[in-house]
């Protein structure tokens, strides 16, 4: 029986660990300088926790921004919790690391993208929607600056 090292899965785990470490730094020391995060996650992930109205409005995926106003940021081994403001309505979210599809910090042109085998095969999901939390008001989604996105799935067989 031949065995292979699953480098793709190992790298995804390492990248999720990096996100966990970055968020823990924010818990410990606050969000430094101009840093802010665009985080896209799968709202259908079984461990994702969000209000029913948000899940109904964003069935599939949602992008949130941690920048000017966020509260109650907690980080654990499996994900993170945060309260964000959606049109003057604070809502708690729990986002498992396994549900994250992209993590971008446009202030330093850094980004991570987690691709699935389906995405790699060229299937596009045009039904995705975005939401941006900006200060106390929801705004039209902003596209992050171009970033060097690390995608390791191209190395998989």
N, C-alpha and C positions, 0 to 999 in steps of 0.2 A: 504494500500500500504506500503510494507516494504522498508525501505531505509537503505543503508549500507554506511559506510565510505570507500572511495576508497583510502586506505593507499598506494597502489602501485603508483597511480598517484600523490598523495601528496608528496611521497618520491622522485619521479622523478623531480617534480618541485623544491623541496628543493636541490637536487643534482645539478640541472641546476643553481640554485641561487649560490651555492658554486663555480661553475665554473666561473660565472659572477664576484663574489667577488675576486677570485684568479686573474683573468685577469685584473680587475680594479687595484689591488695591483701592477701588473706588469706595467700598464700604469703609475701609480703614482710614483713608486719607482724603476722600472727596474726589470729584472729577477735576483734574488739573487743566489749567490753561483753556485752550479752545477745543479740547477733546470732547467728542460726543459720538454716540453710537447709533447706527441704523441697524436694527436687528429684525430680520425676517424669520418668521417661524410658522410651523404647521399648526393651525388652529384645531385640526382634527386629531392631533397626537393624544393618545389616551390619558397621559399625565398632565397635559396642558390645562391650566385653570384660568378661565376668563368668564366674564359675565355672559349670560345667554344672548343678550342683545348684540354684544360684540361678535360672538360666534355666528349668529344669524347674519350679521352685516358683512362679516369676512369669513365665509365658509371656504376653508382650504388653507389660505395663508394670510398673514397680516404683517406689516412692517411697522415697528414702533421706533421712536427716537428717544433716547435718554440724553437730555441736554440741559435745558433751563430749569425745568420743574420735574422732579421725581421724588418719591418718598418711600420710606420703609424698604430700602434695598436690603435683601438678605440673600446669602449665597450658601448653597449646600453641595453635596457631592453629585446630585442628580440634576440640579437646575437652579434657577434663581427666582426670587419673588420681588416684585416692585409695584408700587402704586404710581400710575400715570394719570394725567388729566386729559379727559376726552370731552372738550366743549364744556368746561366748568363742572365736569362730573368726575371726581377722582374714582378710579377703578383699580382694584388690586388684580395683578396677573401673576401666574406662576408659569415660567417657561422652562421646560426641561431642555437640557443641552442637546439631547437627541432630536428635539423638534426644530432646532435652529437650522435654517437653510443658508442664510448669509449673515455675516457680522462685519460691519464696515465702520471704520473711524476715518471719515473724510478729512479731518484736520491734519492727518499725517499720511494720507493716501494709503491706508492699510485696509485690506479686506480678506475675508475668508469665505469660501463658498463650498458648501457640502452638496455634492451631486449624487444622485441615485443612479442606479443602472438604467432606469427608464429615461432619465434626462440625458444620460450619456448616449443613448441610442437615438436621441433626437426628438423625443416627444416633448412638445411645448405645452405648458399649461397657461392658456390665455385667460383663464378665469381668475387669476390671482389679483388681489386688490391690496392697496397700501393704505396705511393710516400713519399720520405723523403727529406726534405730540410735541408741541412747540410752546413753551411758556404756559400761559393759561388759556390759549386758544388753539383749536384744531385748525390747521391750514391745509392748503393744497399740498400734496406730497412734493417734496423736493428730491431731486435726484442727487445722490452723493457725487462728489468730484471723482474723476477717474482714479481708480486705485489699482495697485498691483494685487490681483486676486490669485490666491494660491489654490489651484485645483489639482488634486493628485490622482483623480480617477483616470486621467489619460495614461497613467503608468500601469493600470491594471490590464490583465490579459482578458 
